[in-house]
Amino acid sequence: MQFNQQQYVIDALSAQESWRLFRIMAELVEGFEDLSGLPPCVSIFGSARPKEDNSMYQQTVQVAKALGQAGYGIITGGGPGFMEAGNRGAMEAGVPSVGLHIHLPMEQKPNDFLTVESDYRYFFIRKLMFVKHSMAYVVMPGGMGTIDELSEAFVLAQTHRIKPFPIILYSSEFWGGLIDWLKDRMCKDGYLREEELDLVTICDTPEEVVRAIRSRVIL
């Protein structure tokens, strides 16, 4: 029988794809186990790049600490920057400080302020865990990864795939231009209803964040 190298390669790749399903299933199971038993939590998103001397880093610490003192655990992506700040504030408040750490080729190791660490290879599983275990999102300034997390929650709530929960954008200076653009372009052009923007709230102080979440999330 003649050896068919092309078919052999196709079969090998197909087998690899099948095994990937088992890796996905294992990661889901591990995530559920890692995060079982958490109290009501708020997820804080934001850039991995700012350092400790960044003023918004310090504000992120205060936001997380205020939420912790209000009785909420804190979940972040577990990395540096504003994620680290969120976990630092949670630790200072004495509440669970959770990091959903993603394995990336160039960034980032887990920060030093985690009481619960859960590791992920797949972004979509990590995002599932954020949604499953969060009662609210606080979105600090950030880049495309932060926009990705914001968009995921917004679309799920917009389409009623999840029960809407508070989505807080922190810093009107940073996010105000985006909201203006959504109103002036998407809403005016008929791609988005203006009332759908009520899914998000802009806050500028830790106290505003706590009030906005407490008004909609009862512990």
C-alpha positions as CSV (number, residue, x, y, z in Angstrom):
1,M,0.0,0.0,0.0
2,Q,1.4,3.4,-1.0
3,F,2.1,5.8,1.8
4,N,0.1,9.0,1.4
5,Q,2.0,11.7,3.2
6,Q,-0.6,14.4,2.6
7,Q,-3.4,12.3,4.1
8,Y,-1.1,11.4,7.0
9,V,-0.6,15.1,7.8
10,I,-4.3,15.8,7.5
11,D,-5.1,13.0,9.9
12,A,-2.5,14.1,12.4
13,L,-3.8,17.6,12.4
14,S,-7.4,16.3,12.9
15,A,-6.2,14.3,15.8
16,Q,-4.6,17.4,17.3
17,E,-7.8,19.3,17.0
18,S,-9.7,16.5,18.8
19,W,-7.2,16.6,21.7
20,R,-7.7,20.4,21.9
21,L,-11.3,19.8,22.9
22,F,-10.1,17.9,25.9
23,R,-7.7,20.7,26.8
24,I,-10.6,23.1,26.6
25,M,-12.8,20.9,28.8
26,A,-10.0,20.5,31.3
27,E,-9.5,24.3,31.5
28,L,-13.2,24.8,32.1
29,V,-13.3,22.3,34.9
30,E,-10.2,23.7,36.5
31,G,-11.6,27.2,36.3
32,F,-14.9,26.2,37.9
33,E,-13.0,24.4,40.7
34,D,-10.6,27.3,41.3
35,L,-13.3,29.9,41.6
36,S,-15.9,27.9,43.5
37,G,-17.0,29.4,46.8
38,L,-16.2,33.0,46.0
39,P,-18.3,35.7,47.6
40,P,-20.0,38.4,45.4
41,C,-17.2,39.9,43.3
42,V,-16.6,42.9,41.1
43,S,-14.2,42.5,38.2
44,I,-11.7,45.4,37.5
45,F,-10.1,45.7,34.1
46,G,-7.5,48.0,32.8
47,S,-4.1,48.3,31.2
48,A,-1.2,46.1,32.2
49,R,1.4,48.8,31.3
50,P,1.2,51.6,34.0
51,K,3.6,51.5,36.9
52,E,3.0,52.2,40.6
53,D,3.8,55.9,40.3
54,N,0.9,56.4,37.8
55,S,-1.9,58.4,39.4
56,M,-4.6,56.2,37.9
57,Y,-2.8,53.2,39.5
58,Q,-3.3,54.8,42.9
59,Q,-6.9,55.5,42.0
60,T,-7.4,51.8,41.0
61,V,-6.1,50.8,44.4
62,Q,-8.6,53.0,46.1
63,V,-11.5,51.8,43.9
64,A,-10.7,48.2,44.8
65,K,-10.2,49.0,48.4
66,A,-13.5,50.8,48.6
67,L,-15.3,48.0,46.9
68,G,-13.7,45.5,49.3
69,Q,-14.7,47.5,52.3
70,A,-18.3,47.5,50.9
71,G,-18.2,43.7,51.0
72,Y,-17.2,42.7,47.4
73,G,-14.3,40.5,46.4
74,I,-12.1,41.7,43.6
75,I,-11.3,39.8,40.3
76,T,-8.7,41.0,37.8
77,G,-6.7,39.6,35.0
78,G,-4.0,38.9,37.6
79,G,-1.2,40.7,35.8
80,P,0.7,44.0,36.3
81,G,-0.5,47.6,35.9
82,F,-4.1,48.4,36.9
83,M,-4.8,44.7,37.5
84,E,-2.1,44.6,40.1
85,A,-3.5,47.8,41.6
86,G,-6.9,46.2,41.8
87,N,-5.5,43.2,43.6
88,R,-3.5,45.3,45.9
89,G,-6.6,47.3,47.0
90,A,-8.5,44.0,47.6
91,M,-5.7,42.7,49.7
92,E,-5.6,45.9,51.7
93,A,-9.3,45.6,52.3
94,G,-8.9,42.0,53.4
95,V,-11.2,40.5,50.8
96,P,-10.6,37.7,48.2
97,S,-8.1,39.0,45.6
98,V,-8.6,36.9,42.5
99,G,-6.4,36.8,39.4
100,L,-7.5,35.1,36.2
101,H,-4.1,34.9,34.6
102,I,-3.7,34.3,30.9
103,H,-0.6,32.7,29.4
104,L,0.9,35.1,26.8
105,P,4.2,34.8,24.8
106,M,5.5,38.2,25.8
107,E,3.6,39.5,28.9
108,Q,2.9,38.9,31.9
109,K,3.5,37.1,35.1
110,P,1.0,37.0,38.0
111,N,1.2,40.0,40.4
112,D,2.1,39.6,44.0
113,F,-1.3,40.5,45.5
114,L,-3.4,37.4,44.7
115,T,-5.1,35.2,47.2
116,V,-6.7,33.1,44.5
117,E,-4.9,32.4,41.1
118,S,-6.6,30.7,38.2
119,D,-4.6,30.1,35.0
120,Y,-5.8,30.1,31.4
121,R,-4.6,29.3,28.0
122,Y,-7.7,30.3,26.1
123,F,-9.1,33.9,26.2
124,F,-12.7,32.8,25.7
125,I,-12.7,30.6,28.7
126,R,-11.1,33.3,30.8
127,K,-13.8,35.8,29.7
128,L,-16.5,33.2,30.5
129,M,-15.1,33.0,34.1
130,F,-15.2,36.8,34.4
131,V,-18.8,37.0,33.4
132,K,-19.8,34.0,35.5
133,H,-18.3,35.2,38.7
134,S,-18.8,39.0,38.5
135,M,-21.7,41.0,39.8
136,A,-20.3,44.2,38.2
137,Y,-17.5,45.3,35.9
138,V,-15.3,48.4,36.6
139,V,-13.3,49.3,33.5
140,M,-10.3,51.5,34.1
141,P,-8.4,53.1,31.2
142,G,-6.7,50.6,29.0
143,G,-6.0,49.4,25.5
144,M,-7.6,46.9,23.1
145,G,-7.7,44.1,25.7
146,T,-9.7,46.4,28.0
147,I,-12.0,47.3,25.1
148,D,-12.4,43.6,24.4
149,E,-13.6,42.9,27.9
150,L,-15.9,45.9,27.9
151,S,-17.4,44.9,24.5
152,E,-18.0,41.3,25.6
153,A,-20.0,42.3,28.6
154,F,-21.9,45.1,26.8
155,V,-23.0,42.8,23.9
156,L,-24.0,39.9,26.3
157,A,-26.2,42.4,28.3
158,Q,-27.5,44.1,25.2
159,T,-28.6,40.9,23.6
160,H,-30.0,39.6,27.0
161,R,-27.7,36.6,26.9
162,I,-26.9,37.5,30.5
163,K,-28.8,39.5,33.1
164,P,-27.6,43.1,32.8
165,F,-25.2,44.1,35.6
166,P,-23.4,47.4,36.3
167,I,-20.7,48.2,33.8
168,I,-18.7,51.2,35.2
169,L,-16.3,53.2,33.1
170,Y,-13.9,54.9,35.4
171,S,-12.7,58.4,34.3
172,S,-14.9,60.6,32.2
173,E,-11.8,62.3,30.9
174,F,-10.7,58.9,29.4
175,W,-14.0,57.4,28.4
176,G,-16.1,60.4,27.7
177,G,-14.9,60.8,24.1
178,L,-15.8,57.2,23.3
179,I,-19.4,57.7,24.7
180,D,-19.7,60.9,22.7
181,W,-18.6,59.0,19.5
182,L,-21.1,56.2,20.1
183,K,-23.9,58.8,20.5
184,D,-22.8,61.0,17.5
185,R,-22.0,58.1,15.1
186,M,-23.5,54.8,16.1
187,C,-26.7,56.1,17.5
188,K,-27.3,58.8,14.9
189,D,-26.6,56.4,12.1
190,G,-29.1,53.9,13.6
191,Y,-26.6,51.2,14.6
192,L,-27.2,51.5,18.3
193,R,-30.2,52.8,20.3
194,E,-29.2,55.6,22.7
195,E,-31.1,53.9,25.6
196,E,-28.7,50.9,25.2
197,L,-25.9,53.2,26.4
198,D,-27.7,53.1,29.8
199,L,-25.9,49.8,30.2
200,V,-22.8,51.7,31.1
201,T,-22.1,54.4,33.8
202,I,-19.2,56.7,34.0
203,C,-17.7,57.4,37.4
204,D,-14.9,59.6,38.5
205,T,-14.3,58.7,42.2
206,P,-14.2,55.4,44.2
207,E,-17.3,56.6,46.2
208,E,-19.3,57.0,42.9
209,V,-18.3,53.5,41.9
210,V,-19.5,52.0,45.2
211,R,-22.8,53.9,45.0
212,A,-23.4,52.9,41.4
213,I,-22.9,49.2,42.1
214,R,-24.7,49.2,45.5
215,S,-27.7,50.8,43.9
216,R,-28.1,47.8,41.6
217,V,-26.4,44.9,43.4
218,I,-27.7,43.9,46.8
219,L,-25.4,41.7,48.9
